[in-house]
Amino acid sequence: MRRTRQVFFSIIAVAAAIIITSKLVMTVRPALRDLPAQKSQVASTLSLERGMARLPDLHGADSETPLSAEARDVIPVYTSIGSVYFVGEVFNTGSRPIAKPEVIISLLDQDGKRLLFESGYPVHDVVPANGSVPVVVVVSNPPPGWTSFEVFIQAQEATGKEFMAYTGFVPSGVQVERDEFNNVVITGDVKNTGESKAEFVQVVASLYDEEGKIVGAANAYIEQAKLDPQGQSAFTVRLMNLSAAPAAYRLQFVGHIK
């Protein structure tokens, strides 16, 4: 039986990965349309405009060119235990890689008063130029009376060898199914086709609707703790608390390179 360790944010990783995007084909039981509309619990009171924020005039240490990033398609999803997952994507819209992007959610009441700040990080330590990575910000105990939210993002320039991309991870045999709790489960194998040994490799999965907007994301460690060159390992990642029915998925892999 595959063992999965779910980690949603704040993971330090120093290698980027191969990305695959595919139309979502899965065995569905029950049907997707039978899923509870989780966000409808707050739709009557919340301002659900998809959040977007830019880095304001943030410059790298050695360049006059400002860094540029956005947090797009951020939307809240209630869980069965009352917490709220804010799911979105960090887009690097500049010409240089950014490091350690932090997405900050501010909850406001109907008068615009800020009630709470919460932040989260993508699994990736770096977002390459013109790249994007999913992010989940978890608000465990949302304050009563919040009716809207704001999204902010901050990051730094990615410099040094620790932020160099490693493209040696190649997935195969990917399958997408539903489990008995109606969660989306993606399984497969990943091979290290590069020349470096990798440790603590994670698969980062994101789901998208028909319009290409993110509806869910999750990550998990692969089964093998270390992946030698040409080594292969199975992986399983389970995605819960989706904001809408998924139509496509994307996989990314990150890990420490020896």
C-alpha positions as CSV (number, residue, x, y, z in Angstrom):
1,M,0.0,0.0,0.0
2,R,1.3,3.4,-0.9
3,R,1.9,5.8,2.0
4,T,1.2,9.4,1.4
5,R,2.5,12.3,3.5
6,Q,0.4,15.5,2.7
7,V,2.1,18.8,3.2
8,F,0.4,21.9,1.8
9,F,2.9,24.7,2.2
10,S,6.1,26.0,3.8
11,I,8.3,23.2,2.3
12,I,11.9,24.1,1.5
13,A,12.9,22.7,-1.8
14,V,15.9,23.4,-4.0
15,A,15.1,21.8,-7.3
16,A,12.5,22.6,-10.0
17,A,11.0,19.9,-12.2
18,I,9.5,18.6,-15.3
19,I,5.8,19.7,-15.8
20,I,3.1,17.8,-17.5
21,T,-0.4,19.1,-18.3
22,S,-3.1,16.8,-19.4
23,K,-6.9,16.7,-19.8
24,L,-8.4,15.0,-16.8
25,V,-9.8,11.5,-17.4
26,M,-10.9,9.7,-14.3
27,T,-13.2,7.1,-13.0
28,V,-15.8,9.2,-11.1
29,R,-18.0,7.7,-8.3
30,P,-20.2,9.6,-7.4
31,A,-20.3,12.0,-10.4
32,L,-18.5,15.3,-10.1
33,R,-21.7,17.2,-10.3
34,D,-22.9,15.4,-7.1
35,L,-20.1,17.0,-5.1
36,P,-21.3,19.5,-2.5
37,A,-20.9,23.1,-3.5
38,Q,-18.6,23.9,-0.6
39,K,-18.2,27.6,-1.4
40,S,-22.0,28.1,-1.5
41,Q,-21.9,28.2,2.2
42,V,-20.5,31.7,2.0
43,A,-21.5,32.8,-1.5
44,S,-24.4,34.9,-0.2
45,T,-22.1,37.1,2.0
46,L,-18.6,36.9,0.6
47,S,-17.1,38.9,-2.2
48,L,-15.7,36.1,-4.3
49,E,-13.8,38.1,-6.9
50,R,-10.7,36.2,-7.8
51,G,-7.8,37.8,-6.0
52,M,-4.8,39.3,-7.8
53,A,-1.9,41.3,-6.5
54,R,1.4,42.6,-7.8
55,L,4.8,43.1,-6.2
56,P,5.0,46.9,-5.7
57,D,8.3,48.2,-7.1
58,L,10.4,45.4,-5.6
59,H,13.9,45.4,-7.0
60,G,16.6,42.7,-6.8
61,A,19.8,43.5,-5.1
62,D,21.9,43.6,-8.3
63,S,19.4,44.9,-10.8
64,E,17.4,47.9,-11.6
65,T,14.7,45.8,-13.2
66,P,11.8,45.3,-10.7
67,L,10.6,41.8,-9.8
68,S,7.1,41.2,-11.0
69,A,4.7,38.5,-9.7
70,E,1.0,38.0,-9.3
71,A,-1.2,35.7,-7.2
72,R,-4.1,34.8,-9.5
73,D,-7.4,33.0,-9.3
74,V,-7.4,32.9,-5.5
75,I,-10.7,31.6,-4.2
76,P,-11.8,30.4,-0.7
77,V,-13.2,26.9,-0.1
78,Y,-14.8,25.8,3.1
79,T,-13.9,22.4,4.6
80,S,-16.2,20.2,6.6
81,I,-14.5,21.2,9.8
82,G,-15.0,24.9,9.3
83,S,-11.5,26.0,8.1
84,V,-11.0,27.8,4.8
85,Y,-8.6,26.9,2.1
86,F,-7.5,29.7,-0.2
87,V,-6.3,28.1,-3.4
88,G,-4.5,30.0,-6.2
89,E,-1.4,30.3,-8.3
90,V,1.8,32.4,-8.1
91,F,2.8,33.7,-11.5
92,N,6.2,35.1,-12.1
93,T,5.5,37.7,-14.8
94,G,9.0,39.1,-14.8
95,S,12.2,38.2,-16.6
96,R,14.1,36.9,-13.6
97,P,13.4,34.0,-11.2
98,I,11.9,34.9,-7.8
99,A,12.5,33.0,-4.5
100,K,10.4,32.1,-1.5
101,P,7.1,33.8,-2.7
102,E,4.8,34.4,0.3
103,V,1.1,34.8,-0.3
104,I,-0.8,36.7,2.4
105,I,-4.5,36.6,2.8
106,S,-6.3,39.4,4.7
107,L,-9.9,38.8,5.8
108,L,-12.2,41.9,6.1
109,D,-15.6,42.6,7.5
110,Q,-18.4,44.4,5.7
111,D,-16.9,47.8,6.8
112,G,-13.5,47.0,5.3
113,K,-11.9,46.3,8.7
114,R,-9.1,43.8,8.5
115,L,-9.8,40.9,10.9
116,L,-7.0,38.5,10.3
117,F,-3.9,37.9,8.3
118,E,-2.7,34.4,7.2
119,S,0.1,33.5,4.9
120,G,1.3,30.5,3.0
121,Y,4.1,29.4,0.6
122,P,4.3,27.2,-2.5
123,V,6.3,24.0,-2.1
124,H,8.7,25.4,-4.7
125,D,11.5,27.6,-3.3
126,V,11.8,29.3,-6.7
127,V,9.5,30.3,-9.5
128,P,11.3,30.7,-12.8
129,A,10.6,33.6,-15.2
130,N,7.2,33.2,-16.8
131,G,6.5,30.2,-14.6
132,S,3.7,29.5,-12.2
133,V,3.2,27.3,-9.1
134,P,0.1,26.5,-7.0
135,V,-0.3,27.8,-3.5
136,V,-2.7,26.9,-0.7
137,V,-3.2,29.2,2.3
138,V,-5.1,27.6,5.2
139,V,-7.1,29.7,7.7
140,S,-7.9,27.2,10.5
141,N,-10.2,29.4,12.5
142,P,-11.8,32.1,10.3
143,P,-13.2,35.0,12.4
144,P,-17.0,35.5,12.4
145,G,-18.2,38.3,10.3
146,W,-15.7,38.3,7.5
147,T,-17.3,39.1,4.1
148,S,-14.4,39.6,1.7
149,F,-10.6,39.1,1.4
150,E,-7.5,40.7,0.0
151,V,-4.5,39.0,-1.5
152,F,-0.9,40.2,-1.2
153,I,2.4,38.7,-2.4
154,Q,6.0,39.3,-1.6
155,A,9.2,37.6,-2.7
156,Q,12.9,38.1,-3.3
157,E,15.2,37.6,-6.2
158,A,16.5,34.0,-6.7
159,T,20.2,34.1,-6.8
160,G,22.9,31.4,-6.2
161,K,23.2,27.7,-7.0
162,E,20.5,26.7,-4.6
163,F,17.9,28.1,-7.0
164,M,19.2,26.4,-10.1
165,A,16.5,24.4,-11.9
166,Y,16.9,20.6,-12.0
167,T,14.9,19.0,-14.8
168,G,15.7,15.4,-14.3
169,F,12.3,14.2,-13.0
170,V,10.1,12.5,-15.6
171,P,6.7,11.0,-14.6
172,S,5.1,7.9,-16.3
173,G,2.0,5.7,-15.8
174,V,-0.1,8.6,-14.4
175,Q,-3.6,7.6,-13.4
176,V,-6.4,9.9,-12.0
177,E,-9.2,8.4,-10.0
178,R,-11.6,9.0,-7.2
179,D,-11.3,7.4,-3.8
180,E,-14.2,6.2,-1.5
181,F,-14.4,9.8,-0.1
182,N,-14.7,11.3,-3.6
183,N,-11.2,12.9,-3.4
184,V,-9.2,13.1,-6.5
185,V,-6.2,10.7,-6.3
186,I,-3.3,10.9,-8.8
187,T,-0.8,8.0,-8.9
188,G,2.2,7.1,-11.0
189,D,5.9,6.7,-11.1
190,V,8.7,9.3,-11.4
191,K,12.2,8.6,-12.8
192,N,15.3,10.6,-12.1
193,T,16.8,10.9,-15.6
194,G,19.5,13.4,-14.5
195,E,23.0,12.9,-13.2
196,S,22.4,14.1,-9.6
197,K,21.1,12.2,-6.6
198,A,17.8,13.6,-5.3
199,E,16.3,13.5,-1.8
200,F,13.0,14.5,-0.3
201,V,11.3,14.6,-3.7
202,Q,7.7,15.8,-3.8
203,V,5.0,15.7,-6.4
204,V,3.0,18.9,-6.6
205,A,-0.4,18.4,-8.3
206,S,-2.9,21.1,-9.3
207,L,-6.3,20.8,-10.9
208,Y,-8.0,23.2,-13.3
209,D,-11.5,23.9,-14.6
210,E,-12.5,24.1,-18.3
211,E,-11.4,27.8,-18.3
212,G,-7.9,26.9,-17.0
213,K,-8.4,28.4,-13.6
214,I,-7.1,26.5,-10.6
215,V,-9.6,24.6,-8.5
216,G,-7.4,22.6,-6.1
217,A,-3.8,21.7,-5.2
218,A,-1.9,19.4,-3.0
219,N,1.6,17.8,-2.6
220,A,3.1,14.6,-1.2
221,Y,6.5,13.0,-0.9
222,I,7.3,10.2,-3.3
223,E,7.7,6.7,-1.8
224,Q,11.5,6.5,-2.0
225,A,13.4,8.8,0.4
226,K,16.3,9.0,-2.1
227,L,16.3,8.8,-5.8
228,D,19.6,7.9,-7.5
229,P,20.3,8.8,-11.1
230,Q,18.1,6.6,-13.3
231,G,16.2,5.6,-10.1
232,Q,12.4,5.4,-10.1
233,S,9.8,5.7,-7.4
234,A,6.0,5.5,-7.2
235,F,4.0,8.5,-5.9
236,T,0.4,9.2,-4.7
237,V,-1.1,12.6,-4.2
238,R,-4.6,13.2,-2.9
239,L,-6.5,16.4,-3.7
240,M,-9.4,17.4,-1.4
241,N,-11.6,20.5,-1.0
242,L,-12.0,21.5,-4.6
243,S,-13.7,24.8,-5.5
244,A,-15.2,23.4,-8.8
245,A,-15.2,20.3,-11.0
246,P,-11.8,19.6,-12.4
247,A,-11.1,19.2,-16.2
248,A,-7.3,19.1,-16.3
249,Y,-4.3,18.5,-14.1
250,R,-0.7,19.5,-13.9
251,L,2.2,17.7,-12.1
252,Q,5.5,19.3,-10.9
253,F,8.3,17.7,-8.9
254,V,10.7,19.3,-6.5
255,G,13.5,18.0,-4.3
256,H,16.9,18.4,-2.7
257,I,19.8,17.7,-5.1
258,K,23.0,16.1,-3.8
